Amino acid sequence: MALTDLLAAQLTDVFRIGLIAALLFTTLRNRAVTGLVLPLLAGIVFVAVIIPVTQPGAEDLPRVVGVGVVANVILAGIGFGIWQAYRRLTGK
């Protein structure tokens, strides 16, 4: 599978989107205690590793995990942007 196909598949994976949304929700709720950057980065890497490791017949693991990190950063960036837009529109 080409890298662009792999990235497109990971960006549209509903399970990955749900995990990143939950990660963002948890990180934003706990940012006063744990901070923002380190828990978010740790969660992004965790999700990128845990999904291909638990799937049977995974391809080349380092390549899938590397593309997974990129996909997770893109999804987290989109989610964080939506959160910031929501905060600006509601005045919170």
A tleap script that builds the chain and sets N, CA, C and O, in Angstrom:
source leaprc.protein.ff14SB
mol = sequence {
  NMET ALA LEU THR ASP LEU LEU ALA ALA GLN
  LEU THR ASP VAL PHE ARG ILE GLY LEU ILE
  ALA ALA LEU LEU PHE THR THR LEU ARG ASN
  ARG ALA VAL THR GLY LEU VAL LEU PRO LEU
  LEU ALA GLY ILE VAL PHE VAL ALA VAL ILE
  ILE PRO VAL THR GLN PRO GLY ALA GLU ASP
  LEU PRO ARG VAL VAL GLY VAL GLY VAL VAL
  ALA ASN VAL ILE LEU ALA GLY ILE GLY PHE
  GLY ILE TRP GLN ALA TYR ARG ARG LEU THR
  GLY CLYS
}
set mol.1.N position { 0.848 -1.171 0.000 }
set mol.1.CA position { 0.000 0.000 0.000 }
set mol.1.C position { 0.899 1.241 0.000 }
set mol.1.O position { 1.864 1.311 0.761 }
set mol.2.N position { 0.585 2.198 -0.839 }
set mol.2.CA position { 1.366 3.431 -0.917 }
set mol.2.C position { 1.142 4.272 0.343 }
set mol.2.O position { 0.138 4.113 1.038 }
set mol.3.N position { 2.077 5.154 0.621 }
set mol.3.CA position { 1.981 5.983 1.820 }
set mol.3.C position { 0.744 6.874 1.805 }
set mol.3.O position { 0.105 7.059 2.841 }
set mol.4.N position { 0.402 7.422 0.652 }
set mol.4.CA position { -0.782 8.287 0.585 }
set mol.4.C position { -2.061 7.485 0.823 }
set mol.4.O position { -2.992 7.975 1.463 }
set mol.5.N position { -2.109 6.261 0.313 }
set mol.5.CA position { -3.274 5.409 0.567 }
set mol.5.C position { -3.363 5.032 2.042 }
set mol.5.O position { -4.446 5.010 2.626 }
set mol.6.N position { -2.218 4.738 2.631 }
set mol.6.CA position { -2.176 4.406 4.051 }
set mol.6.C position { -2.610 5.601 4.908 }
set mol.6.O position { -3.370 5.442 5.863 }
set mol.7.N position { -2.128 6.778 4.567 }
set mol.7.CA position { -2.513 7.990 5.305 }
set mol.7.C position { -4.001 8.255 5.151 }
set mol.7.O position { -4.668 8.586 6.131 }
set mol.8.N position { -4.530 8.119 3.956 }
set mol.8.CA position { -5.963 8.335 3.732 }
set mol.8.C position { -6.796 7.320 4.518 }
set mol.8.O position { -7.839 7.665 5.075 }
set mol.9.N position { -6.336 6.079 4.559 }
set mol.9.CA position { -7.063 5.054 5.313 }
set mol.9.C position { -7.050 5.362 6.807 }
set mol.9.O position { -8.050 5.163 7.497 }
set mol.10.N position { -5.926 5.843 7.297 }
set mol.10.CA position { -5.840 6.141 8.720 }
set mol.10.C position { -6.603 7.405 9.088 }
set mol.10.O position { -7.151 7.494 10.186 }
set mol.11.N position { -6.648 8.377 8.195 }
set mol.11.CA position { -7.388 9.609 8.472 }
set mol.11.C position { -8.894 9.383 8.485 }
set mol.11.O position { -9.625 10.149 9.113 }
set mol.12.N position { -9.363 8.356 7.809 }
set mol.12.CA position { -10.795 8.071 7.766 }
set mol.12.C position { -11.201 6.920 8.684 }
set mol.12.O position { -12.353 6.488 8.654 }
set mol.13.N position { -10.286 6.424 9.487 }
set mol.13.CA position { -10.578 5.344 10.425 }
set mol.13.C position { -11.397 5.898 11.592 }
set mol.13.O position { -10.919 6.738 12.354 }
set mol.14.N position { -12.616 5.425 11.720 }
set mol.14.CA position { -13.530 5.942 12.735 }
set mol.14.C position { -12.999 5.672 14.144 }
set mol.14.O position { -13.138 6.516 15.030 }
set mol.15.N position { -12.403 4.521 14.353 }
set mol.15.CA position { -11.850 4.176 15.664 }
set mol.15.C position { -10.732 5.147 16.047 }
set mol.15.O position { -10.676 5.607 17.188 }
set mol.16.N position { -9.848 5.459 15.108 }
set mol.16.CA position { -8.751 6.396 15.358 }
set mol.16.C position { -9.297 7.794 15.654 }
set mol.16.O position { -8.818 8.469 16.566 }
set mol.17.N position { -10.292 8.227 14.888 }
set mol.17.CA position { -10.894 9.542 15.109 }
set mol.17.C position { -11.505 9.607 16.500 }
set mol.17.O position { -11.356 10.611 17.197 }
set mol.18.N position { -12.189 8.551 16.907 }
set mol.18.CA position { -12.786 8.512 18.245 }
set mol.18.C position { -11.747 8.543 19.353 }
set mol.18.O position { -11.928 9.228 20.360 }
set mol.19.N position { -10.657 7.802 19.171 }
set mol.19.CA position { -9.603 7.806 20.183 }
set mol.19.C position { -8.932 9.175 20.295 }
set mol.19.O position { -8.634 9.630 21.399 }
set mol.20.N position { -8.696 9.825 19.172 }
set mol.20.CA position { -8.071 11.146 19.206 }
set mol.20.C position { -9.034 12.168 19.804 }
set mol.20.O position { -8.599 13.054 20.540 }
set mol.21.N position { -10.328 12.068 19.508 }
set mol.21.CA position { -11.309 12.976 20.103 }
set mol.21.C position { -11.357 12.795 21.624 }
set mol.21.O position { -11.414 13.773 22.369 }
set mol.22.N position { -11.333 11.552 22.074 }
set mol.22.CA position { -11.320 11.290 23.515 }
set mol.22.C position { -10.028 11.787 24.152 }
set mol.22.O position { -10.040 12.315 25.264 }
set mol.23.N position { -8.918 11.618 23.447 }
set mol.23.CA position { -7.641 12.125 23.940 }
set mol.23.C position { -7.678 13.639 24.089 }
set mol.23.O position { -7.236 14.172 25.106 }
set mol.24.N position { -8.200 14.333 23.087 }
set mol.24.CA position { -8.297 15.791 23.157 }
set mol.24.C position { -9.203 16.222 24.301 }
set mol.24.O position { -8.869 17.143 25.046 }
set mol.25.N position { -10.345 15.564 24.443 }
set mol.25.CA position { -11.275 15.901 25.523 }
set mol.25.C position { -10.615 15.736 26.888 }
set mol.25.O position { -10.714 16.616 27.743 }
set mol.26.N position { -9.942 14.609 27.088 }
set mol.26.CA position { -9.283 14.339 28.360 }
set mol.26.C position { -8.135 15.312 28.610 }
set mol.26.O position { -7.973 15.813 29.723 }
set mol.27.N position { -7.344 15.578 27.586 }
set mol.27.CA position { -6.202 16.476 27.737 }
set mol.27.C position { -6.661 17.898 28.051 }
set mol.27.O position { -6.080 18.564 28.908 }
set mol.28.N position { -7.693 18.360 27.366 }
set mol.28.CA position { -8.178 19.717 27.606 }
set mol.28.C position { -8.830 19.846 28.980 }
set mol.28.O position { -8.736 20.899 29.611 }
set mol.29.N position { -9.483 18.800 29.445 }
set mol.29.CA position { -10.112 18.852 30.772 }
set mol.29.C position { -9.074 18.834 31.896 }
set mol.29.O position { -9.306 19.414 32.957 }
set mol.30.N position { -7.935 18.176 31.675 }
set mol.30.CA position { -6.922 18.024 32.719 }
set mol.30.C position { -5.709 18.920 32.524 }
set mol.30.O position { -4.704 18.734 33.211 }
set mol.31.N position { -5.764 19.878 31.619 }
set mol.31.CA position { -4.580 20.676 31.295 }
set mol.31.C position { -4.080 21.513 32.459 }
set mol.31.O position { -2.892 21.832 32.500 }
set mol.32.N position { -4.927 21.879 33.400 }
set mol.32.CA position { -4.480 22.666 34.556 }
set mol.32.C position { -3.565 21.839 35.460 }
set mol.32.O position { -2.687 22.392 36.123 }
set mol.33.N position { -3.760 20.545 35.490 }
set mol.33.CA position { -2.980 19.676 36.366 }
set mol.33.C position { -1.785 19.067 35.632 }
set mol.33.O position { -0.671 19.057 36.158 }
set mol.34.N position { -2.013 18.564 34.428 }
set mol.34.CA position { -0.973 17.805 33.727 }
set mol.34.C position { -0.292 18.579 32.611 }
set mol.34.O position { 0.728 18.130 32.088 }
set mol.35.N position { -0.824 19.717 32.242 }
set mol.35.CA position { -0.284 20.448 31.105 }
set mol.35.C position { -0.971 20.002 29.835 }
set mol.35.O position { -1.891 19.185 29.862 }
set mol.36.N position { -0.513 20.549 28.718 }
set mol.36.CA position { -1.180 20.258 27.453 }
set mol.36.C position { -0.313 19.451 26.495 }
set mol.36.O position { -0.787 18.489 25.891 }
set mol.37.N position { 0.931 19.827 26.355 }
set mol.37.CA position { 1.771 19.275 25.287 }
set mol.37.C position { 2.177 17.830 25.556 }
set mol.37.O position { 1.970 16.972 24.698 }
set mol.38.N position { 2.741 17.542 26.707 }
set mol.38.CA position { 3.263 16.203 26.977 }
set mol.38.C position { 2.182 15.118 26.960 }
set mol.38.O position { 2.394 14.084 26.327 }
set mol.39.N position { 1.027 15.304 27.628 }
set mol.39.CA position { -0.002 14.264 27.538 }
set mol.39.C position { -0.549 14.091 26.125 }
set mol.39.O position { -0.881 12.979 25.715 }
set mol.40.N position { -0.642 15.194 25.383 }
set mol.40.CA position { -1.141 15.100 24.018 }
set mol.40.C position { -0.170 14.337 23.130 }
set mol.40.O position { -0.590 13.486 22.345 }
set mol.41.N position { 1.118 14.628 23.243 }
set mol.41.CA position { 2.113 13.902 22.451 }
set mol.41.C position { 2.178 12.423 22.830 }
set mol.41.O position { 2.283 11.559 21.960 }
set mol.42.N position { 2.115 12.139 24.122 }
set mol.42.CA position { 2.144 10.744 24.570 }
set mol.42.C position { 0.924 9.984 24.054 }
set mol.42.O position { 1.045 8.831 23.641 }
set mol.43.N position { -0.234 10.611 24.073 }
set mol.43.CA position { -1.440 9.965 23.569 }
set mol.43.C position { -1.405 9.748 22.068 }
set mol.43.O position { -1.870 8.721 21.573 }
set mol.44.N position { -0.853 10.719 21.335 }
set mol.44.CA position { -0.740 10.585 19.884 }
set mol.44.C position { 0.136 9.392 19.525 }
set mol.44.O position { -0.211 8.607 18.643 }
set mol.45.N position { 1.262 9.257 20.201 }
set mol.45.CA position { 2.154 8.120 19.938 }
set mol.45.C position { 1.505 6.809 20.385 }
set mol.45.O position { 1.616 5.795 19.697 }
set mol.46.N position { 0.831 6.828 21.529 }
set mol.46.CA position { 0.174 5.623 22.031 }
set mol.46.C position { -0.869 5.106 21.040 }
set mol.46.O position { -0.906 3.912 20.743 }
set mol.47.N position { -1.714 6.000 20.529 }
set mol.47.CA position { -2.746 5.592 19.576 }
set mol.47.C position { -2.110 5.087 18.282 }
set mol.47.O position { -2.598 4.133 17.676 }
set mol.48.N position { -1.017 5.733 17.860 }
set mol.48.CA position { -0.346 5.311 16.625 }
set mol.48.C position { 0.251 3.920 16.754 }
set mol.48.O position { 0.339 3.194 15.764 }
set mol.49.N position { 0.660 3.539 17.950 }
set mol.49.CA position { 1.267 2.221 18.153 }
set mol.49.C position { 0.212 1.160 18.448 }
set mol.49.O position { 0.297 0.049 17.924 }
set mol.50.N position { -0.765 1.477 19.264 }
set mol.50.CA position { -1.698 0.461 19.749 }
set mol.50.C position { -2.621 -0.074 18.652 }
set mol.50.O position { -2.988 -1.249 18.677 }
set mol.51.N position { -2.997 0.765 17.698 }
set mol.51.CA position { -3.925 0.298 16.660 }
set mol.51.C position { -3.288 -0.769 15.766 }
set mol.51.O position { -3.879 -1.838 15.610 }
set mol.52.N position { -2.109 -0.534 15.169 }
set mol.52.CA position { -1.558 -1.598 14.306 }
set mol.52.C position { -1.074 -2.824 15.072 }
set mol.52.O position { -1.048 -3.922 14.516 }
set mol.53.N position { -0.693 -2.660 16.330 }
set mol.53.CA position { -0.218 -3.804 17.112 }
set mol.53.C position { -1.367 -4.766 17.414 }
set mol.53.O position { -1.153 -5.976 17.492 }
set mol.54.N position { -2.562 -4.250 17.581 }
set mol.54.CA position { -3.701 -5.100 17.930 }
set mol.54.C position { -4.421 -5.666 16.724 }
set mol.54.O position { -5.308 -6.503 16.885 }
set mol.55.N position { -4.069 -5.238 15.516 }
set mol.55.CA position { -4.717 -5.761 14.315 }
set mol.55.C position { -3.918 -6.935 13.759 }
set mol.55.O position { -2.700 -6.844 13.608 }
set mol.56.N position { -4.588 -8.017 13.461 }
set mol.56.CA position { -3.863 -9.164 12.895 }
set mol.56.C position { -3.419 -8.873 11.462 }
set mol.56.O position { -4.139 -8.230 10.698 }
set mol.57.N position { -2.244 -9.344 11.113 }
set mol.57.CA position { -1.741 -9.199 9.755 }
set mol.57.C position { -1.324 -7.796 9.396 }
set mol.57.O position { -1.449 -7.389 8.241 }
set mol.58.N position { -0.833 -7.055 10.358 }
set mol.58.CA position { -0.405 -5.681 10.080 }
set mol.58.C position { 0.803 -5.690 9.153 }
set mol.58.O position { 1.603 -6.626 9.156 }
set mol.59.N position { 0.918 -4.635 8.367 }
set mol.59.CA position { 2.031 -4.504 7.426 }
set mol.59.C position { 3.319 -4.192 8.183 }
set mol.59.O position { 3.460 -4.518 9.362 }
set mol.60.N position { 4.233 -3.567 7.497 }
set mol.60.CA position { 5.499 -3.140 8.065 }
set mol.60.C position { 5.224 -2.198 9.243 }
set mol.60.O position { 4.805 -1.059 9.038 }
set mol.61.N position { 5.456 -2.667 10.472 }
set mol.61.CA position { 5.050 -1.945 11.674 }
set mol.61.C position { 5.657 -0.550 11.793 }
set mol.61.O position { 4.910 0.390 12.062 }
set mol.62.N position { 6.964 -0.354 11.610 }
set mol.62.CA position { 7.498 1.019 11.742 }
set mol.62.C position { 6.885 2.001 10.743 }
set mol.62.O position { 6.663 3.166 11.073 }
set mol.63.N position { 6.615 1.541 9.541 }
set mol.63.CA position { 6.007 2.420 8.532 }
set mol.63.C position { 4.575 2.769 8.902 }
set mol.63.O position { 4.166 3.922 8.769 }
set mol.64.N position { 3.813 1.796 9.360 }
set mol.64.CA position { 2.419 2.034 9.738 }
set mol.64.C position { 2.357 2.947 10.960 }
set mol.64.O position { 1.509 3.837 11.020 }
set mol.65.N position { 3.236 2.742 11.925 }
set mol.65.CA position { 3.254 3.589 13.116 }
set mol.65.C position { 3.676 5.013 12.750 }
set mol.65.O position { 3.097 5.972 13.260 }
set mol.66.N position { 4.662 5.166 11.884 }
set mol.66.CA position { 5.105 6.497 11.471 }
set mol.66.C position { 4.011 7.275 10.769 }
set mol.66.O position { 3.796 8.453 11.055 }
set mol.67.N position { 3.323 6.623 9.857 }
set mol.67.CA position { 2.209 7.281 9.176 }
set mol.67.C position { 1.062 7.520 10.161 }
set mol.67.O position { 0.334 8.505 10.042 }
set mol.68.N position { 0.903 6.624 11.126 }
set mol.68.CA position { -0.122 6.807 12.154 }
set mol.68.C position { 0.136 8.035 13.009 }
set mol.68.O position { -0.800 8.743 13.381 }
set mol.69.N position { 1.395 8.291 13.322 }
set mol.69.CA position { 1.728 9.498 14.084 }
set mol.69.C position { 1.353 10.741 13.279 }
set mol.69.O position { 0.781 11.688 13.818 }
set mol.70.N position { 1.677 10.730 11.992 }
set mol.70.CA position { 1.328 11.873 11.136 }
set mol.70.C position { -0.196 12.039 11.072 }
set mol.70.O position { -0.701 13.156 11.188 }
set mol.71.N position { -0.914 10.957 10.892 }
set mol.71.CA position { -2.375 11.024 10.834 }
set mol.71.C position { -2.956 11.534 12.150 }
set mol.71.O position { -3.894 12.331 12.152 }
set mol.72.N position { -2.397 11.071 13.268 }
set mol.72.CA position { -2.893 11.511 14.572 }
set mol.72.C position { -2.625 12.989 14.803 }
set mol.72.O position { -3.463 13.685 15.376 }
set mol.73.N position { -1.471 13.478 14.368 }
set mol.73.CA position { -1.164 14.901 14.514 }
set mol.73.C position { -2.143 15.732 13.682 }
set mol.73.O position { -2.615 16.777 14.131 }
set mol.74.N position { -2.440 15.269 12.483 }
set mol.74.CA position { -3.402 15.984 11.634 }
set mol.74.C position { -4.783 16.001 12.289 }
set mol.74.O position { -5.428 17.048 12.358 }
set mol.75.N position { -5.233 14.849 12.766 }
set mol.75.CA position { -6.549 14.771 13.415 }
set mol.75.C position { -6.598 15.594 14.693 }
set mol.75.O position { -7.598 16.260 14.962 }
set mol.76.N position { -5.531 15.557 15.481 }
set mol.76.CA position { -5.494 16.350 16.707 }
set mol.76.C position { -5.476 17.839 16.388 }
set mol.76.O position { -6.101 18.629 17.094 }
set mol.77.N position { -4.776 18.224 15.347 }
set mol.77.CA position { -4.760 19.620 14.941 }
set mol.77.C position { -6.139 20.099 14.509 }
set mol.77.O position { -6.555 21.203 14.861 }
set mol.78.N position { -6.839 19.282 13.759 }
set mol.78.CA position { -8.201 19.628 13.346 }
set mol.78.C position { -9.112 19.740 14.566 }
set mol.78.O position { -9.885 20.690 14.689 }
set mol.79.N position { -9.012 18.763 15.462 }
set mol.79.CA position { -9.834 18.788 16.675 }
set mol.79.C position { -9.531 19.981 17.564 }
set mol.79.O position { -10.440 20.599 18.117 }
set mol.80.N position { -8.250 20.303 17.699 }
set mol.80.CA position { -7.869 21.454 18.524 }
set mol.80.C position { -8.356 22.752 17.881 }
set mol.80.O position { -8.777 23.671 18.583 }
set mol.81.N position { -8.299 22.829 16.559 }
set mol.81.CA position { -8.813 24.000 15.857 }
set mol.81.C position { -10.311 24.173 16.050 }
set mol.81.O position { -10.796 25.289 16.239 }
set mol.82.N position { -11.039 23.066 16.001 }
set mol.82.CA position { -12.479 23.122 16.246 }
set mol.82.C position { -12.760 23.577 17.678 }
set mol.82.O position { -13.673 24.369 17.912 }
set mol.83.N position { -11.981 23.081 18.628 }
set mol.83.CA position { -12.141 23.477 20.025 }
set mol.83.C position { -11.882 24.977 20.211 }
set mol.83.O position { -12.629 25.657 20.915 }
set mol.84.N position { -10.825 25.485 19.579 }
set mol.84.CA position { -10.511 26.906 19.683 }
set mol.84.C position { -11.593 27.761 19.028 }
set mol.84.O position { -11.940 28.817 19.556 }
set mol.85.N position { -12.129 27.329 17.899 }
set mol.85.CA position { -13.217 28.059 17.240 }
set mol.85.C position { -14.460 28.081 18.128 }
set mol.85.O position { -15.133 29.105 18.238 }
set mol.86.N position { -14.757 26.956 18.754 }
set mol.86.CA position { -15.890 26.884 19.665 }
set mol.86.C position { -15.709 27.852 20.839 }
set mol.86.O position { -16.644 28.558 21.216 }
set mol.87.N position { -14.509 27.881 21.410 }
set mol.87.CA position { -14.239 28.779 22.540 }
set mol.87.C position { -14.385 30.232 22.135 }
set mol.87.O position { -14.922 31.032 22.903 }
set mol.88.N position { -13.921 30.594 20.947 }
set mol.88.CA position { -14.029 31.978 20.498 }
set mol.88.C position { -15.487 32.368 20.225 }
set mol.88.O position { -15.909 33.480 20.543 }
set mol.89.N position { -16.241 31.452 19.642 }
set mol.89.CA position { -17.636 31.761 19.317 }
set mol.89.C position { -18.515 31.852 20.561 }
set mol.89.O position { -19.453 32.648 20.598 }
set mol.90.N position { -18.223 31.052 21.571 }
set mol.90.CA position { -19.045 31.067 22.784 }
set mol.90.C position { -18.521 32.026 23.832 }
set mol.90.O position { -19.215 32.302 24.811 }
set mol.91.N position { -17.330 32.536 23.656 }
set mol.91.CA position { -16.770 33.487 24.616 }
set mol.91.C position { -16.240 32.854 25.886 }
set mol.91.O position { -16.093 33.542 26.896 }
set mol.92.N position { -15.949 31.566 25.866 }
set mol.92.CA position { -15.445 30.872 27.061 }
set mol.92.C position { -13.957 30.895 27.129 }
set mol.92.O position { -13.374 30.356 28.070 }
savepdb mol mol.pdb
quit
